[in-house]
Amino acid sequence: MFNRLTAYLDSIRARDPAPRSRWEILLYPGVWALGFHRVAHWLFEAELFFLARLVNHLGRFLTAIDIHPGAKIGRNFFIDHGFSVIGETAQIGHDVTIYQCVTLGGTNPTNGVGGKRHPTIENNVIIGSGAQVIGPITVGERARIGANAVVTDDVPEGATMVGFKARSTLVPIETYMREFMPYGTPCNEPCEPDMSRIETLEAQLTEMRAELESLRASAVMDEPATRSGTDN
């Protein structure tokens, strides 16, 4: 158990440059919220629903993170800061990182049956601050959800979702495997969705300038000939 805890703390330290020691990470609200959830989930599976909810509310009061006891969470899950909400039927894989103010929310079933209402987050996903991932969708492995994105459709493996409503910008494997992407939000040019359009417009502008200069040069060359004909 001690080795598992140490490995968990080290996995957080690899994603967060702020802590100076493992002891400091033990003070993180995300670590405490996950600890409360492990207990609450065990009680939930034992059908001790009231006690599960009691532990859940205690954890939410102390950490400002609300994880429903029914949610299933894998290894090395890290919530950086707090104020996040994770719904009952959410499923989270291994080595997932969530930043502050994220919601893994559910849809309202029209047939009166609960069922799967919340997202499935696969391994190594990063969800940026303020993002809303809504409904029984699947976020593929190594996907990145940018800050404040609203995601309501399945996310392909390795995709980066940005905007409202979120749109996908696929990231080359050599990019997303290179290093950890803080907040799940890309800042380099290959991930900017409008760069190709801007480059096209700049090329067209250059062509138009060249044509204009050519027309001006032709007008200057024709002007002396026109004056000579008038003088005669």
Accessible surface in RSA format (square Angstrom, percent):
REM  Atomic radii and reference values for relative SASA: ProtOr
REM  Chains: A
REM  Algorithm: Lee & Richards
REM  Probe-radius: 1.40
REM  Slices: 20
REM RES _ NUM      All-atoms   Total-Side   Main-Chain    Non-polar    All polar
REM                ABS   REL    ABS   REL    ABS   REL    ABS   REL    ABS   REL
RES MET A   1   203.92 105.6 162.22 107.4  41.70  99.3 125.94 107.1  77.98 103.3
RES PHE A   2   152.99  76.5 144.96  89.8   8.02  20.9 148.54  90.1   4.45  12.7
RES ASN A   3   120.39  83.0 113.69 109.9   6.70  16.1  29.87  71.9  90.52  87.5
RES ARG A   4   186.70  78.4 177.33  90.4   9.37  22.3  67.80  92.7 118.90  72.1
RES LEU A   5    74.17  41.3  69.39  49.6   4.78  12.0  73.50  51.6   0.68   1.8
RES THR A   6    24.33  17.3  24.16  24.5   0.16   0.4  20.83  28.0   3.50   5.3
RES ALA A   7    56.78  52.2  47.49  73.3   9.29  21.1  53.09  74.8   3.69   9.8
RES TYR A   8    23.90  11.2  23.79  13.5   0.11   0.3  23.63  17.8   0.26   0.3
RES LEU A   9     6.27   3.5   6.27   4.5   0.00   0.0   6.27   4.4   0.00   0.0
RES ASP A  10    54.60  38.2  48.94  48.7   5.66  13.4  26.37  62.1  28.22  28.1
RES SER A  11    20.28  17.1  11.99  16.0   8.29  19.1  19.43  41.4   0.85   1.2
RES ILE A  12     0.00   0.0   0.00   0.0   0.00   0.0   0.00   0.0   0.00   0.0
RES ARG A  13   105.35  44.2  95.74  48.8   9.61  22.9  25.06  34.2  80.29  48.7
RES ALA A  14    86.14  79.2  46.15  71.2  39.99  91.0  58.35  82.2  27.78  73.6
RES ARG A  15    30.35  12.7  19.27   9.8  11.08  26.4  17.97  24.6  12.38   7.5
RES ASP A  16    14.26  10.0  12.76  12.7   1.50   3.5   0.98   2.3  13.28  13.2
RES PRO A  17   134.09  97.7  99.59  90.8  34.49 125.4 110.87  91.5  23.21 144.3
RES ALA A  18    52.54  48.3  44.74  69.0   7.79  17.7  52.35  73.7   0.19   0.5
RES PRO A  19     7.84   5.7   0.00   0.0   7.84  28.5   0.00   0.0   7.84  48.7
RES ARG A  20   191.75  80.5 173.97  88.7  17.78  42.3  71.67  97.9 120.08  72.8
RES SER A  21    40.88  34.5  39.98  53.4   0.89   2.1  29.74  63.3  11.14  15.6
RES ARG A  22   100.18  42.1  98.13  50.0   2.05   4.9  26.46  36.2  73.72  44.7
RES TRP A  23   199.31  80.0 194.80  94.3   4.51  10.6 164.96  88.0  34.35  55.7
RES GLU A  24    65.15  37.4  60.84  46.0   4.31  10.3  26.96  52.2  38.19  31.2
RES ILE A  25     0.00   0.0   0.00   0.0   0.00   0.0   0.00   0.0   0.00   0.0
RES LEU A  26    51.88  28.9  49.67  35.5   2.21   5.5  49.67  34.9   2.21   5.9
RES LEU A  27   138.60  77.2 119.68  85.6  18.91  47.5 120.35  84.5  18.24  49.1
RES TYR A  28    33.48  15.6  33.02  18.8   0.46   1.2  29.38  22.1   4.11   5.1
RES PRO A  29    50.93  37.1  48.07  43.8   2.86  10.4  50.93  42.1   0.00   0.0
RES GLY A  30     1.30   1.6   0.00   N/A   1.30   1.6   0.13   0.3   1.17   2.6
RES VAL A  31    15.97  10.5  12.77  11.6   3.20   7.7  12.77  11.1   3.20   8.7
RES TRP A  32   136.71  54.9 133.17  64.5   3.54   8.3 130.81  69.7   5.90   9.6
RES ALA A  33     4.75   4.4   1.20   1.8   3.55   8.1   2.35   3.3   2.40   6.4
RES LEU A  34    10.40   5.8  10.40   7.4   0.00   0.0  10.40   7.3   0.00   0.0
RES GLY A  35    36.29  44.7   0.00   N/A  36.29  44.7  32.78  89.9   3.51   7.9
RES PHE A  36    38.52  19.3  35.05  21.7   3.47   9.0  36.44  22.1   2.08   5.9
RES HIS A  37     5.75   3.1   2.00   1.4   3.75   9.6   4.53   4.7   1.22   1.4
RES ARG A  38   100.00  42.0  91.57  46.7   8.43  20.1  53.09  72.6  46.91  28.4
RES VAL A  39    77.87  51.2  74.40  67.4   3.48   8.4  77.84  67.6   0.03   0.1
RES ALA A  40     0.55   0.5   0.55   0.8   0.00   0.0   0.55   0.8   0.00   0.0
RES HIS A  41    34.39  18.8  34.39  23.9   0.00   0.0  27.22  28.1   7.17   8.3
RES TRP A  42   168.68  67.7 165.51  80.1   3.17   7.4 137.38  73.3  31.30  50.8
RES LEU A  43    17.73   9.9  17.73  12.7   0.00   0.0  17.73  12.5   0.00   0.0
RES PHE A  44    49.13  24.6  46.79  29.0   2.34   6.1  46.79  28.4   2.34   6.7
RES GLU A  45   113.71  65.3  83.36  63.1  30.35  72.3  32.35  62.6  81.36  66.4
RES ALA A  46    52.03  47.8  23.70  36.6  28.34  64.5  35.29  49.7  16.74  44.4
RES GLU A  47   127.50  73.2 111.67  84.5  15.83  37.7  24.97  48.3 102.54  83.7
RES LEU A  48    81.70  45.5  76.99  55.1   4.71  11.8  81.70  57.4   0.00   0.0
RES PHE A  49   104.16  52.1 101.11  62.6   3.05   7.9 101.25  61.4   2.91   8.3
RES PHE A  50   156.84  78.5 147.22  91.2   9.62  25.0 152.51  92.5   4.33  12.4
RES LEU A  51    79.64  44.4  79.30  56.7   0.33   0.8  79.30  55.7   0.33   0.9
RES ALA A  52     0.08   0.1   0.08   0.1   0.00   0.0   0.08   0.1   0.00   0.0
RES ARG A  53    99.89  41.9  99.89  50.9   0.00   0.0  35.32  48.3  64.57  39.1
RES LEU A  54   100.11  55.8  96.32  68.9   3.80   9.5  99.47  69.9   0.64   1.7
RES VAL A  55    26.78  17.6  26.49  24.0   0.29   0.7  26.78  23.3   0.00   0.0
RES ASN A  56     7.76   5.4   3.03   2.9   4.73  11.4   3.82   9.2   3.94   3.8
RES HIS A  57    77.94  42.6  74.04  51.5   3.90  10.0  52.31  53.9  25.62  29.8
RES LEU A  58    89.51  49.9  84.69  60.6   4.82  12.1  88.88  62.4   0.64   1.7
RES GLY A  59     3.39   4.2   0.00   N/A   3.39   4.2   3.39   9.3   0.00   0.0
RES ARG A  60    97.39  40.9  93.44  47.6   3.96   9.4  24.86  34.0  72.54  44.0
RES PHE A  61   166.65  83.4 137.24  85.0  29.41  76.5 145.68  88.3  20.98  60.0
RES LEU A  62   106.71  59.4  72.34  51.8  34.36  86.4  74.93  52.6  31.77  85.5
RES THR A  63    10.12   7.2   3.01   3.0   7.11  16.9   5.94   8.0   4.17   6.3
RES ALA A  64    41.07  37.8  26.54  41.0  14.53  33.1  34.97  49.2   6.10  16.2
RES ILE A  65     3.51   2.0   0.00   0.0   3.51   8.5   0.00   0.0   3.51   9.5
RES ASP A  66    28.27  19.8  27.65  27.5   0.62   1.5   5.81  13.7  22.46  22.4
RES ILE A  67     5.46   3.1   1.88   1.4   3.57   8.6   1.88   1.4   3.57   9.7
RES HIS A  68    27.70  15.1  27.06  18.8   0.64   1.6  19.69  20.3   8.01   9.3
RES PRO A  69     0.52   0.4   0.52   0.5   0.00   0.0   0.52   0.4   0.00   0.0
RES GLY A  70     8.86  10.9   0.00   N/A   8.86  10.9   0.75   2.1   8.10  18.2
RES ALA A  71     0.00   0.0   0.00   0.0   0.00   0.0   0.00   0.0   0.00   0.0
RES LYS A  72   113.24  55.2 111.60  68.5   1.64   3.9  59.71  53.7  53.53  57.0
RES ILE A  73    18.97  10.8   0.00   0.0  18.97  45.7   1.37   1.0  17.60  47.8
RES GLY A  74    14.26  17.6   0.00   N/A  14.26  17.6  13.84  38.0   0.42   0.9
RES ARG A  75   140.18  58.9 137.30  70.0   2.87   6.8  57.27  78.3  82.90  50.2
RES ASN A  76    35.21  24.3  31.06  30.0   4.14  10.0   0.00   0.0  35.21  34.0
RES PHE A  77     1.39   0.7   0.67   0.4   0.71   1.9   0.67   0.4   0.71   2.0
RES PHE A  78     1.73   0.9   1.73   1.1   0.00   0.0   1.73   1.1   0.00   0.0
RES ILE A  79     1.75   1.0   0.72   0.5   1.02   2.5   0.72   0.5   1.02   2.8
RES ASP A  80    14.71  10.3  14.71  14.6   0.00   0.0   0.00   0.0  14.71  14.7
RES HIS A  81    97.96  53.5  90.30  62.8   7.66  19.6  57.74  59.5  40.22  46.8
RES GLY A  82     3.76   4.6   0.00   N/A   3.76   4.6   2.14   5.9   1.62   3.6
RES PHE A  83   140.58  70.3 123.65  76.6  16.93  44.0 129.07  78.3  11.51  32.9
RES SER A  84     1.20   1.0   0.17   0.2   1.02   2.4   0.24   0.5   0.95   1.3
RES VAL A  85    67.51  44.4  67.43  61.0   0.09   0.2  67.43  58.6   0.09   0.2
RES ILE A  86     2.86   1.6   0.79   0.6   2.07   5.0   0.79   0.6   2.07   5.6
RES GLY A  87    10.50  13.0   0.00   N/A  10.50  13.0  10.50  28.8   0.00   0.0
RES GLU A  88    54.03  31.0  51.51  39.0   2.52   6.0   5.04   9.8  48.99  40.0
RES THR A  89    30.78  21.9  22.69  23.0   8.09  19.3  29.83  40.1   0.95   1.4
RES ALA A  90     0.54   0.5   0.00   0.0   0.54   1.2   0.00   0.0   0.54   1.4
RES GLN A  91    71.33  39.9  70.90  51.8   0.43   1.0  14.47  30.8  56.85  43.1
RES ILE A  92     8.40   4.8   0.00   0.0   8.40  20.2   1.03   0.7   7.37  20.0
RES GLY A  93    16.62  20.5   0.00   N/A  16.62  20.5  15.70  43.1   0.92   2.1
RES HIS A  94    57.23  31.3  57.23  39.8   0.00   0.0  34.10  35.1  23.13  26.9
RES ASP A  95    51.59  36.1  45.90  45.7   5.70  13.5  10.72  25.2  40.87  40.8
RES VAL A  96     0.00   0.0   0.00   0.0   0.00   0.0   0.00   0.0   0.00   0.0
RES THR A  97     1.30   0.9   1.30   1.3   0.00   0.0   0.36   0.5   0.94   1.4
RES ILE A  98     0.26   0.1   0.26   0.2   0.00   0.0   0.26   0.2   0.00   0.0
RES TYR A  99     8.13   3.8   8.13   4.6   0.00   0.0   3.17   2.4   4.96   6.1
RES GLN A 100    47.93  26.8  47.93  35.0   0.00   0.0  15.25  32.5  32.67  24.8
RES CYS A 101    61.79  46.7  55.60  62.0   6.19  14.5  20.98  53.2  40.80  44.0
RES VAL A 102     1.55   1.0   1.00   0.9   0.55   1.3   1.00   0.9   0.55   1.5
RES THR A 103    34.88  24.8  34.88  35.4   0.00   0.0  18.32  24.6  16.56  25.0
RES LEU A 104     0.09   0.1   0.00   0.0   0.09   0.2   0.00   0.0   0.09   0.2
RES GLY A 105    10.79  13.3   0.00   N/A  10.79  13.3  10.79  29.6   0.00   0.0
RES GLY A 106    34.21  42.2   0.00   N/A  34.21  42.2   4.01  11.0  30.20  67.6
RES THR A 107    63.07  44.9  54.20  54.9   8.87  21.1  47.42  63.7  15.65  23.7
RES ASN A 108   135.55  93.5 113.09 109.3  22.46  54.1  38.32  92.2  97.23  94.0
RES PRO A 109    44.04  32.1  24.60  22.4  19.45  70.7  35.10  29.0   8.95  55.6
RES THR A 110   146.91 104.5 104.98 106.4  41.93  99.9  82.21 110.4  64.70  97.8
RES ASN A 111   114.31  78.8  81.32  78.6  32.99  79.4  43.50 104.7  70.81  68.4
RES GLY A 112    71.41  88.1   0.00   N/A  71.41  88.1  37.14 101.9  34.27  76.8
RES VAL A 113    95.87  63.1  89.67  81.2   6.19  14.9  92.67  80.5   3.20   8.7
RES GLY A 114    36.03  44.4   0.00   N/A  36.03  44.4  18.77  51.5  17.26  38.7
RES GLY A 115    49.98  61.6   0.00   N/A  49.98  61.6  37.85 103.9  12.13  27.2
RES LYS A 116    82.48  40.2  59.93  36.8  22.55  53.7  61.29  55.2  21.19  22.6
RES ARG A 117    52.14  21.9  52.00  26.5   0.14   0.3   7.23   9.9  44.91  27.2
RES HIS A 118    14.03   7.7  14.03   9.7   0.00   0.0   0.55   0.6  13.48  15.7
RES PRO A 119     0.00   0.0   0.00   0.0   0.00   0.0   0.00   0.0   0.00   0.0
RES THR A 120    32.98  23.5  32.98  33.4   0.00   0.0  25.82  34.7   7.17  10.8
RES ILE A 121     1.31   0.7   0.00   0.0   1.31   3.1   0.00   0.0   1.31   3.5
RES GLU A 122    63.63  36.5  59.97  45.4   3.66   8.7  18.16  35.1  45.47  37.1
RES ASN A 123    45.55  31.4  45.34  43.8   0.20   0.5   2.51   6.0  43.04  41.6
RES ASN A 124    62.86  43.3  59.32  57.3   3.54   8.5  12.11  29.1  50.76  49.1
RES VAL A 125     0.01   0.0   0.00   0.0   0.01   0.0   0.00   0.0   0.01   0.0
RES ILE A 126     4.34   2.5   4.34   3.2   0.00   0.0   4.34   3.1   0.00   0.0
RES ILE A 127     0.00   0.0   0.00   0.0   0.00   0.0   0.00   0.0   0.00   0.0
RES GLY A 128     0.00   0.0   0.00   N/A   0.00   0.0   0.00   0.0   0.00   0.0
RES SER A 129    23.06  19.5  22.20  29.6   0.86   2.0   5.84  12.4  17.22  24.1
RES GLY A 130    17.89  22.1   0.00   N/A  17.89  22.1  11.24  30.9   6.65  14.9
RES ALA A 131     0.00   0.0   0.00   0.0   0.00   0.0   0.00   0.0   0.00   0.0
RES GLN A 132    54.38  30.4  54.38  39.7   0.00   0.0  24.20  51.5  30.18  22.9
RES VAL A 133     0.00   0.0   0.00   0.0   0.00   0.0   0.00   0.0   0.00   0.0
RES ILE A 134    49.32  28.1  47.55  35.4   1.77   4.3  47.55  34.2   1.77   4.8
RES GLY A 135     1.72   2.1   0.00   N/A   1.72   2.1   1.72   4.7   0.00   0.0
RES PRO A 136    72.77  53.0  47.41  43.2  25.36  92.2  47.84  39.5  24.93 154.9
RES ILE A 137    15.47   8.8  14.01  10.4   1.46   3.5  14.70  10.6   0.77   2.1
RES THR A 138    50.67  36.0  50.20  50.9   0.47   1.1  23.81  32.0  26.86  40.6
RES VAL A 139     0.00   0.0   0.00   0.0   0.00   0.0   0.00   0.0   0.00   0.0
RES GLY A 140     6.27   7.7   0.00   N/A   6.27   7.7   6.27  17.2   0.00   0.0
RES GLU A 141    58.97  33.9  58.78  44.5   0.19   0.5   5.04   9.8  53.92  44.0
RES ARG A 142    49.87  20.9  49.87  25.4   0.00   0.0  12.48  17.1  37.39  22.7
RES ALA A 143     0.00   0.0   0.00   0.0   0.00   0.0   0.00   0.0   0.00   0.0
RES ARG A 144    14.43   6.1  14.43   7.4   0.00   0.0   0.22   0.3  14.21   8.6
RES ILE A 145     0.00   0.0   0.00   0.0   0.00   0.0   0.00   0.0   0.00   0.0
RES GLY A 146     1.35   1.7   0.00   N/A   1.35   1.7   1.35   3.7   0.00   0.0
RES ALA A 147    40.15  36.9  23.16  35.7  16.99  38.6  23.16  32.6  16.99  45.0
RES ASN A 148   106.34  73.3  95.05  91.9  11.29  27.2  26.34  63.4  80.01  77.3
RES ALA A 149     0.04   0.0   0.00   0.0   0.04   0.1   0.04   0.1   0.00   0.0
RES VAL A 150    31.04  20.4  31.04  28.1   0.00   0.0  31.04  27.0   0.00   0.0
RES VAL A 151     0.78   0.5   0.78   0.7   0.00   0.0   0.78   0.7   0.00   0.0
RES THR A 152    55.90  39.8  42.36  42.9  13.54  32.3  38.31  51.5  17.59  26.6
RES ASP A 153    75.19  52.7  72.21  71.9   2.98   7.0  29.55  69.5  45.65  45.5
RES ASP A 154    95.90  67.2  79.73  79.4  16.17  38.2  28.97  68.2  66.93  66.7
RES VAL A 155     5.21   3.4   0.00   0.0   5.21  12.5   0.30   0.3   4.91  13.3
RES PRO A 156    70.84  51.6  58.22  53.1  12.62  45.9  70.39  58.1   0.44   2.8
RES GLU A 157   102.08  58.6  79.61  60.2  22.48  53.5  23.86  46.1  78.23  63.9
RES GLY A 158     3.35   4.1   0.00   N/A   3.35   4.1   1.94   5.3   1.40   3.1
RES ALA A 159     0.00   0.0   0.00   0.0   0.00   0.0   0.00   0.0   0.00   0.0
RES THR A 160     0.20   0.1   0.20   0.2   0.00   0.0   0.00   0.0   0.20   0.3
RES MET A 161    12.26   6.3  12.26   8.1   0.00   0.0  12.26  10.4   0.00   0.0
RES VAL A 162    25.50  16.8  24.79  22.4   0.71   1.7  25.50  22.2   0.00   0.0
RES GLY A 163    27.87  34.4   0.00   N/A  27.87  34.4  23.08  63.3   4.79  10.7
RES PHE A 164   172.67  86.4 137.52  85.2  35.15  91.5 137.52  83.4  35.15 100.6
RES LYS A 165   116.56  56.9  98.94  60.7  17.62  41.9  61.29  55.2  55.27  58.9
RES ALA A 166    13.14  12.1   0.38   0.6  12.77  29.0   0.38   0.5  12.77  33.8
RES ARG A 167   115.97  48.7 110.86  56.5   5.11  12.2  61.38  83.9  54.59  33.1
RES SER A 168    52.89  44.7  23.84  31.8  29.05  66.9  22.53  48.0  30.36  42.5
RES THR A 169    16.01  11.4  11.03  11.2   4.98  11.9  16.01  21.5   0.00   0.0
RES LEU A 170   125.34  69.8 104.33  74.6  21.01  52.8 104.47  73.4  20.88  56.2
RES VAL A 171     8.88   5.8   0.47   0.4   8.41  20.3   1.00   0.9   7.88  21.4
RES PRO A 172    59.22  43.2  46.25  42.2  12.97  47.2  58.55  48.3   0.67   4.1
RES ILE A 173   106.87  60.8 102.12  76.1   4.74  11.4 102.12  73.5   4.74  12.9
RES GLU A 174   107.31  61.6  94.86  71.8  12.44  29.6  57.53 111.3  49.77  40.6
RES THR A 175    27.10  19.3  22.30  22.6   4.80  11.4  11.56  15.5  15.55  23.5
RES TYR A 176    25.09  11.7  18.72  10.6   6.37  16.6   5.75   4.3  19.33  23.8
RES MET A 177   118.09  61.2  90.60  60.0  27.49  65.5  86.76  73.8  31.33  41.5
RES ARG A 178   168.27  70.7 133.77  68.2  34.51  82.2  57.36  78.4 110.91  67.2
RES GLU A 179   126.68  72.7 109.30  82.7  17.39  41.4  40.45  78.2  86.24  70.4
RES PHE A 180    59.92  30.0  40.44  25.1  19.47  50.7  44.45  27.0  15.46  44.3
RES MET A 181    26.03  13.5  23.57  15.6   2.46   5.9  26.03  22.1   0.00   0.0
RES PRO A 182    79.65  58.1  74.89  68.3   4.76  17.3  74.89  61.8   4.76  29.6
RES TYR A 183    82.66  38.6  82.66  47.0   0.00   0.0  55.46  41.7  27.20  33.5
RES GLY A 184     0.00   0.0   0.00   N/A   0.00   0.0   0.00   0.0   0.00   0.0
RES THR A 185    46.93  33.4  40.94  41.5   5.99  14.3  40.93  55.0   6.00   9.1
RES PRO A 186    13.63   9.9   3.29   3.0  10.34  37.6   6.39   5.3   7.25  45.0
RES CYS A 187   118.08  89.3  84.07  93.8  34.02  79.9  39.10  99.1  78.99  85.2
RES ASN A 188    68.39  47.2  59.48  57.5   8.91  21.5  40.31  97.0  28.08  27.1
RES GLU A 189   115.58  66.4 111.25  84.2   4.33  10.3  39.05  75.5  76.52  62.5
RES PRO A 190    89.24  65.0  54.85  50.0  34.39 125.0  68.25  56.3  20.99 130.4
RES CYS A 191     3.63   2.7   0.97   1.1   2.66   6.2   0.40   1.0   3.23   3.5
RES GLU A 192    77.75  44.6  69.13  52.3   8.61  20.5  18.26  35.3  59.48  48.6
RES PRO A 193    51.87  37.8  21.83  19.9  30.04 109.2  30.29  25.0  21.58 134.1
RES ASP A 194    87.32  61.2  86.73  86.3   0.60   1.4  20.51  48.3  66.81  66.6
RES MET A 195    50.44  26.1  50.19  33.2   0.25   0.6  33.05  28.1  17.38  23.0
RES SER A 196    79.04  66.8  72.69  97.0   6.36  14.6  50.08 106.6  28.96  40.6
RES ARG A 197   141.31  59.3 137.63  70.2   3.68   8.8  55.93  76.4  85.37  51.7
RES ILE A 198    78.64  44.7  78.46  58.5   0.18   0.4  78.64  56.6   0.00   0.0
RES GLU A 199    99.87  57.3  93.80  71.0   6.07  14.5  33.85  65.5  66.01  53.9
RES THR A 200    62.57  44.5  57.03  57.8   5.54  13.2  36.87  49.5  25.71  38.9
RES LEU A 201    82.09  45.7  77.51  55.5   4.58  11.5  77.87  54.7   4.22  11.4
RES GLU A 202   103.67  59.5 100.61  76.1   3.06   7.3  38.72  74.9  64.95  53.0
RES ALA A 203    54.16  49.8  45.47  70.2   8.69  19.8  52.93  74.5   1.23   3.3
RES GLN A 204    86.04  48.1  85.12  62.2   0.91   2.2  28.50  60.7  57.54  43.6
RES LEU A 205    83.90  46.7  82.50  59.0   1.40   3.5  83.41  58.6   0.50   1.3
RES THR A 206    88.16  62.7  87.00  88.2   1.16   2.8  63.55  85.4  24.61  37.2
RES GLU A 207   108.22  62.1 104.25  78.9   3.97   9.4  35.61  68.9  72.61  59.3
RES MET A 208   123.92  64.2 118.54  78.4   5.39  12.8  95.76  81.4  28.16  37.3
RES ARG A 209   148.90  62.5 146.88  74.9   2.02   4.8  49.01  67.0  99.89  60.5
RES ALA A 210    61.80  56.8  48.01  74.1  13.79  31.4  56.02  78.9   5.78  15.3
RES GLU A 211   111.27  63.9 107.41  81.3   3.85   9.2  39.10  75.6  72.17  58.9
RES LEU A 212    84.72  47.2  83.09  59.4   1.64   4.1  84.18  59.1   0.55   1.5
RES GLU A 213    99.92  57.4  96.50  73.0   3.43   8.2  43.24  83.6  56.68  46.3
RES SER A 214    66.11  55.9  57.25  76.4   8.86  20.4  30.41  64.8  35.70  50.0
RES LEU A 215   122.61  68.3 117.83  84.3   4.77  12.0 118.24  83.0   4.37  11.7
RES ARG A 216   135.25  56.8 130.90  66.7   4.35  10.3  48.49  66.3  86.75  52.6
RES ALA A 217    54.41  50.0  46.26  71.4   8.15  18.5  53.73  75.7   0.68   1.8
RES SER A 218    54.48  46.0  51.35  68.5   3.13   7.2  26.55  56.5  27.93  39.1
RES ALA A 219    62.91  57.8  49.60  76.5  13.31  30.3  57.40  80.8   5.51  14.6
RES VAL A 220   100.97  66.4  98.88  89.5   2.09   5.0  99.46  86.4   1.51   4.1
RES MET A 221   148.00  76.6 127.27  84.2  20.73  49.4 104.38  88.7  43.62  57.8
RES ASP A 222    90.62  63.5  87.83  87.4   2.80   6.6  25.75  60.6  64.87  64.7
RES GLU A 223    79.06  45.4  73.71  55.8   5.35  12.7  30.70  59.4  48.36  39.5
RES PRO A 224    84.46  61.6  75.84  69.1   8.62  31.3  80.31  66.3   4.15  25.8
RES ALA A 225    72.74  66.9  54.87  84.7  17.87  40.6  62.59  88.1  10.14  26.9
RES THR A 226    92.69  65.9  81.89  83.0  10.80  25.7  69.16  92.9  23.52  35.6
RES ARG A 227   153.78  64.6 151.08  77.0   2.70   6.4  52.86  72.2 100.92  61.2
RES SER A 228    62.58  52.9  56.60  75.5   5.98  13.8  30.45  64.8  32.13  45.0
RES GLY A 229    51.16  63.1   0.00   N/A  51.16  63.1  34.02  93.3  17.15  38.4
RES THR A 230   110.75  78.8  80.72  81.8  30.03  71.6  71.71  96.3  39.04  59.0
RES ASP A 231   123.84  86.7  87.81  87.4  36.03  85.2  32.61  76.7  91.23  91.0
RES ASN A 232   160.94 111.0  97.05  93.8  63.90 153.9  46.07 110.9 114.87 111.0
END  Absolute sums over single chains surface
CHAIN  1 A    13741.7      11700.0       2041.7       8285.4       5456.2
END  Absolute sums over all chains
TOTAL         13741.7      11700.0       2041.7       8285.4       5456.2
